[in-house]
């Protein structure tokens, strides 16, 4: 039963991502750039390519795997990850990307069982900073800023 659900969900996610990717090439996305090298459809296309890659990988793994039982299913872990995702998403709008994702990333890792603080603490600080730097300086797509940084 779990294998069938994994195949169905992965296939639906792959189909939705592919359909949305095709839509980004329509006339609604063909607008002049705002002075940058890439248009406004660049970021959605990158996200959708990653989405399609992950969905395809999950689909292939689900198809290739044998029958599985629900030993790995953990509703508490699923609920905690969903709550962390919601809290981090909300915190991004209130305190900015970096200040929200540092504790969010730390809590995600703890929820998934990775608890080596010697690696986890520097990684949970460096990861969001690296993502922020890539989006700010490479993609030139500003992420939500902290309200405290506007006062300086």
PyMOL commands that set and color helices and strands:
alter all, ss='L'
color gray80, all
select helices_A, chain A and resi 2-23+27-29+41-64+70-72+75-95+97-111+117-138+147-150
alter helices_A, ss='H'
color red, helices_A
deselect
rebuild
show_as cartoon
